[in-house]
């Protein structure tokens, strides 16, 4: 288990201890990317019971309490936001009414009945998907025309020797799709980067990539990116590297030896509680520092940061792992979003734990849960730039579980409602 997974495990265990007990024409360039990062895919709210299924085509969580409506920055206080009974929120209009230009609704299966997993947007009308995730060894890449509903097979993902095939961290650019996979079953210290043209063809290996060296394990490949004629990636434990798309030796990116990629060429340190506070431009050498107070936990994008003012209090502990029968409980005083230089701060929905919701997509959108008038949980999307909120149409099932849309820092957000897949292109929202 890596450091991030350990931290998430700790946070979730703490959440379980504190929670109330409740009986998913091609372009030569890519418009935006959505990466399936294993280390960043746990989109779990800290204010939920630990009853989650992570992986495959989505994430579900069981909601036990929710946030209140957004408050203005002028009314923000430093009083704890935890509450025994959440107030009723104003439920916003549907995503189709608030931002109709961003919404594509397509069948949740391909015309031949097979399931698919959305990966990234190739352009403003073409979705890249992968099939074969559920059962079977053969997996395929497809382009899906969001206007006509026509899927086109691009290529079959080559099988890993002696094992089931797997394509991870898929990215695209310059008319090419790239991914990585373990080179051979049982040989987890070597991965292989593959590529295939967006318009179809035979996949070919780009380069072998070591997962460890003599002194330490490097972890898996993350942040896979295509820039011009190069593939650029980071290791799970830090370090940014590049390799020609045509093939060759992997080379370190100067100045980014312990970094992760936020959005190329911006790199920085990725942690749970203080994410990308310092950025380094690997092409120009420019550095950017975020303004953060000592009692704040902050995650940053290139332009904005979102965070929380917190206080830690000693409370009784009932689990066996507590040595002295007490533990530190993290109390969220307020949640906020602001520019990296500290300007333009505004409050976010009360009681929002920002290290449960996923990244601030495009430096402006994030998901949170509202409390409906009949006590139901409502998954919503909030735009910090305009202050608008939209109902995503997701509700808890009969067992109290609610799906969390798949998204990252980029423009693509996907989730399934009934027999339809919602595909949101957030870059179309002005």
Secondary structure, DSSP 4 states (H G I P E B T S, - for coil): --HHHHHHHHHHHHHHHHS--------SS-SB-----GGG-----TTEEEEEEEETTEEEEEES--------GGG---S----SSPPPPPPPPBHHHH-GGGEEEEESB-TTS-BEEEEEEEETTEEEEEE--SSSS--EEEEEETTT--EEEEEEPPPPBTS----EEEEEETTEEEEEEESBTT-TTEEEEEEEETT----EEEEEEESB-SS-B---EEEEEEETTEEEEEETTS-EEEEETT----EEPTT-TT-EEEETTEEE---SSEES-EEEETTT--EEE----TTEEEEE-SSEEEEEEEEEEEEE--STT-SSSEEEEEEEEEEEEEETTS-S-EE-STT--TTTS---BTTTEEEEEEE-TTS-EEEEEEETTT--EEEEEEE--TTSEEEE-EE-SSSEEEEEETTEEEEEEGGG--
